[in-house]
Amino acid sequence: MKLMIINGPNLNLLGKREPDVYGNQTFEDYFSKLKLRFADVHLEYYQSNIEGEIIDKIQEVGFSYDGIVLNAASYTHTSIGIGDAVKAVETPVVEVHISNTHKREDFRHVSYISSGAKGVILGFGLQSYDLAIISFLKNNG
C-alpha cells in the first residue's frame, strides 16, 4: 500500500507552534515513528505553505497512490481549490486535523474538503494520522 501524507500551512512549525494546541513534537520526528509503526506501508510525506503546491501534489499522486492523508490546516476553511482537487482525483482522501476544530473559532467549523473526503478524523492529536492510515488498511485488508 502506498500512502501520501500532505500537510498544509504552518504544520512545518509543529513542536514550536502553540504547543498547548499542537504538542511539542515535530512532524518529522512523528513521521519517523509512523514509518516504523506501519513498516508494511509505503509512506511519503509532503508539506507546503503554498495552496497551489498542495493542489499540485494532490493531482500528482491522486491517480496512482492508494490513499492521501490530508491536513490542509487553515486552507481547510478557505480553499475551494484544494476541495475541488480532492473531488477531482481517484485516490481516496482522509481529512485529518490535530485539534478538534469544532472546539475552536467558528470559522474552523467549515471545511471545503470534507464533502470530497472518504472520511474526517480530528481532535486526536498526532494520533489522527495513525487513525487515517488504519482506515486505509482496514478497507483494503
N, C-alpha and C positions, 0 to 999 in steps of 0.2 A: 504494500500500500504506500502511495506517495501523497503526502500532505504538505501544503504550504501554509505557514502562519504569516499573516500580514498584519503589521501594527502601524497605526497612524500617528498623527502629530503628538509630540511630547512624550511618547512612550519610550523614546531613547533616554529619557531622564529618570526612568524608574530607579529607585534606590536613593534618589536625591530629591525628587519632586514630591511634595506633600506626603511624607511617609505615613501620616495618620490615615490617609485615604488609600495609598497605593503600596505601602510597605517599604522595607529597607533593601530589598534585593533587586539587583539589576536584572533586566530581562535576559541578557546574555548568560549570566550565571544560571538563571532558571531554565533557559533553553538547553544548556548542557545537561541539566538534571532530567529534563524531558526526554532528551535523546537516549539517555541511559535507561530511563523508565520504560520507554517504548522502543526498545532496541530493534524490534522486528518491523518497525515502521520507518520509511524513509522520510525524515522531517527536514524541511527547509524553513528558513526564517528571513523575512524581509521587513524593513521598517523605513518609512518615509514621512517627512513632514509636509510633503507636497501632494496635493489632491490628484493631479494628473498622473503622477508617478504611481500612485496607488491604483488608479484605473488601469494604467498600462500593465501593471503586474497582474491584476485580476484577469485581464484579457490574455496575457501571455500564458498563464497556467490554467485558464478556465476551460480548456478543451482537452487537456492531457493529464491532469492530476486527478486523484481520487477524491480530493476534498480540499477546501480552503477554510482555515480558521481565521476569521477577520475581526480584528478590533480596530475599527476605523476611528476610535477615540472621538474627539469633538466633531469630526466630519460625519459621524453617525447622524447628528442632529441638523446638519446643514447641507449635505452633499446629495443632491438629486443625481448627479453624475455617477457617484460610486454606487448608489442604489440601482441605477439603470445598468451599470456594468455587472452587478451581481445577477440581475434578471437576464442579461444577455448571454451569459456563459452557460455551458452544460454542467460544469463541475459544481456539485453542491457546496453551499457555503453555510457555515455555522457562525453566527454573530456572537461575539463574546465581549464582556466588559468585566473589569476587575472589581469595580464598585457596583453597588445596586443603584443604578441610575434613577430609579423611581423614588429613592430616598434623598435625592439631590435637587438642584434647581429645576424649576418647571420646564425650562427649555430642553433639559436632558430626558424628559419623558417621551419625546418624539424621536422615532427612528425612521430614516429613509431607507434603511437596509432590511429591516425585519420582514417586510412583505415579500421580499425575494429570497429570503434565507430559509434553509431547511429547518433551522431552529435558533433559539436565542438562549444564551446562558449568561447570567450576570449575578454579581454580588458574592462570588465565592473566592475573591482574591485571585491570585495567580492560578489557583486550582481550577478556575473557569476554563483554562486552556486544556488541562487534563480531561475534564469532563467532555469538552468538544471532541478531543481525539478519541476518547472512549465511544462517543456516539457514532463516529465513523466505523470503528472496529465492530461494534455491536450490529450495525446494519449490513456489514459485509462479511460477517463471520458466521 
